[in-house]
Amino acid sequence: MAKALKVVDAHAHLGKCCVFDLASTEEALLARMDESGIDATIVQPYPGAKNAAETHDRIAELCAKYPERFFGLASVSPHGDRQAYHREVERCVRALHFVGVKLHTIGHGVNPLSEDGQYVFSTAAELGIPVMVHTGPGMPFALPSLCIPAAQKHPDLKIILAHAGFAVFSAEAQVAASVCRNLYLETSWCIGEDIRWMISTIGTDRVMMGSDLPSNVPVEVAKYKALNLDREVYDQVMGGNAIEVFNLPMQGEYVHTARGAQSQAGL
């Protein structure tokens, strides 16, 4: 068994979703990780979770059961009581050790330019965590350019454009990231050659692999493998960047087996 890089899926979901009529289980996440050589996955509730707090607890249990293989990301609608929103996100960060928060433009109906949208960014800046923002389907709220004002207002806040425009708006995501150095591109559902273009123009340190759905994990991994990137670049976009942006406390030496990723540290 040869030593391999740490591969991180920066975008996955757990539970049920009444918005998109989807569901993901712990077993499905683990199976796809093992099949595709994923060392760690960042997991969040779907925007259509009936009870986001309960799903956050379920994710926390998964993280505790499989340390360094799963990390949580909070996702709850900012519409409603501000104090309740802040309490839940802070609970996820302080008590459950989640590594970021999601602003779901289409699933929660949030305009990044609105007061509620801005509150997501300010809450993340206060707590010292990055924000992942859904981009692509869901115009006009999901346009990547709508994140530019928040990125400029909070220059130290790391903002990840989920799906990097979702193929249709990939060029706009690239332009937005070229304007703001604190915008990062997570490329699930993007075209392979667009991913190569993002890496070459935005930089190897601001692009990361994500899957979104368990069934999409092998597809997204295959896209990056097909690009024949230099090893150092491949290591960064397949895991190194996500580890740095989300400040993941990953340790140990990972190796790939025929079935996937295992750790010499016993994970």
N, C-alpha and C positions, 0 to 999 in steps of 0.2 A: 504494500500500500504506500503510495507516494503522498508526501505532504502537499496539501492544497490550500488555496486561499479560503478565507471566510466569506461565504456567500450569504447575502442578506436579501430577503424579500421585503421591500420597504412598504408594501401596501397589501394588506389582506383583511378579511372580515370574518367575524364569528357570529353565529346566531341566525335569526330570521329577519327578513325585510319585507314589510308590507307595502313599501313604495315600489320596489322593483320585483317583488314576488320571487325573492331568492332566499337561499338558506345555505349555511356552511357549518360543518361540525368540526369538533376537535379531531376526530378520526380522519376526516377528509384532508384537513390541513397537514397532519402528520404524514399521511400516506404520500401526498404530493411532494412534501419536503424530502422524504426519503427517496422517492423515485427520481427526483431532479437534482439531488445533491445540495439542498438548501440547508445551511447551518442554523440560521435564525430567521424568524419572521416577526414583523411588526403588525399587530392585530388590533382592529378597532371594531366597534359595533357597526352594523349597517345603519344608514340614516333612517330606515323604516323600522327600527327596533321599537317594540311596544313599550319597553321600559329600559332606557339606556343605562340607568344605574345598575339594574340587575345584570345586564350584559357586561358592564364594566367589572362587576364582581366575578362573573364567569371567566372573563379574560384573565383577571388576577389569579384565579385558581389555576388556570392553565399555565400561567407564567411561573407560579410557585411549584407546580408539578414538574415542569421542564425548564429549570433555570438556564438562562443563556440561550435557550432555543426560541423562546417567545418573549416579546416585549409589548406592553399595552400602549394604545393611543386612544385618548378620550374622544368621544363624538356624541354631542348632545345639542339640541336646538338652542340657540341663544335667544329665541323669541320667548318672551315671558318674563318672569321675575329675575332681575339681574343678580340679586344676592344668591338665589337658588342655583343659577348657572355657575356663578363663581365658586360656590361651595362644592359643587360636584366636580368641577375641573380641578380645583385645589385638592380635593380628596383623592382624585385619581393620581395626582402628581405626588403629593406628600405622603399619603397612606398606602397607595397601591403601587407607587413607583413607576407610573406611566411616563413615557418619554416624549409626548407631544399631544396636540389637540387638533381636531379636524373642523374645518369650516366647510360644510357641505352645501354648496350653492343651490343645487337642484333638489336634493333630498329633503333639505330643511327650508328651502325657499329663501335663501339668504343672499342679499346683494352685498358684496364685499365693501361697497362704498356707503352703505347705510349705517345708521347708528349701532344697530345690533351687530352688523358685520364688523365694524370697527372695534366693538367691545371684545370680540373674539381675539383680535390682534393685540389689543392692550392688555387683556388678561394673560395671554401667552407671554408677552414682554415682561409683565410683572412677575410671573412665575419662572421665567427663564427657560422656557421650552419652545421648540419650533412649532409652526402652524402648517398643516397640510390643507390645501384648498382644492376642491374638485374643480377641474376645468374641462371644457369640451362640450358635451351635450348639456343643454339647459341654458341656451341663450336667452337674454343677454347677461344674466348673472354669472354664468360660467366662462365668460370670456377671460383669457389669461391676463389681458391688459388691465383689468379692473383691480388687480393686486398691486399694480405699480404704486398708487398713492400710499398704501399701507407700508410697502417696502421702503419708500422714501421717508415716511413719518417715523418708522422704527428701523433705522439702519443696522442695528445690532440684532434684530430679530430675523431668524432664518425661516423663510417661507418656501414650502415645497409645492410646486404646481403639479397636483396629481393628474396623471395621464398626459401631462405636457401638451394639452390641447386636444388629445384624443384623435390624432391624425388630421382631422379637418382643420383644426386651429393650431397645429404644431408650429407653423411659421410665426404665428402671433406669440406663442409661448417662447420661442427662441428670441424674438425681438424684445419681449418684456424682460427676459433674463439678461439680454445684452445691455439693457438700460440700468438694471439694478443688480449689483453683485450679490445681494442677499436673497435672490430668487434662485431656486433649484428645480430641476426637472426630473420628475418620476415618470417613466416612459411606457407604462402599461397601455396597450391598445394602439401604440404608435407604429408606423411603418419602419421596418428595419433600416433602410437607407436614411430616413429622417433622423433616426437615433445616431447614426454615424455622423450626420451633418451637425447635430446638436453638440456632440462630443468635440468635433473639430473646430466649431465656432465659439461655443460657450466655454469650453474647457473640460478637461477630464475630471475636475474636482467638483463639478456641479450637475452631474447627470447620474441617475441611479435606477437600478432595475426594480420593478414591482410587478405583481401579478393581478391584483384585484380579486380574482376568483380562483378557487383551487383548481378548477379545470383549465385555467389559463397559465398555470405555473410552467409546465413544460414548453408551452408556446413561447413565453417571454424569455426563458432561458435559451431556447434554440435561436431566437433572434440575435442575441448577443454573441453566441458561439459562431453564428454564420458570418459575422462581420470580420472575423479574423483579426481582432485587435491585438496590438502589442500586449505582452503579458502584464506589464505594469499598468497599462490603461485598463485592461480587462479586470484586474484585481480591484482597481478603484471603483469602477462603475458597478461591479457585481457585488460589492460589499463594503469596501473601504470608505466610500463617501457616506453611505447610510450610517455606518458606525460612528463617523465623525459628526455628522449633522445632528443625529439624534443622541449623541453622547452615550452610546451603548456600552455597558460595562461587560464586554466580552473578553474572556481570558482563555487560556489553554491553547493547545495546538490541534488543529482540525485536519482530519484526513478523509478522503473519499473512499468509499467501498463500492462494490458493484451496485449496491442498493441505494447508496446515497452518502450522507455525511454523518460521521461519528466523531467523537472527540476523545483524544488520549487522556483528557482530564476526567473522563468517565461520565460525560453528559449524554 
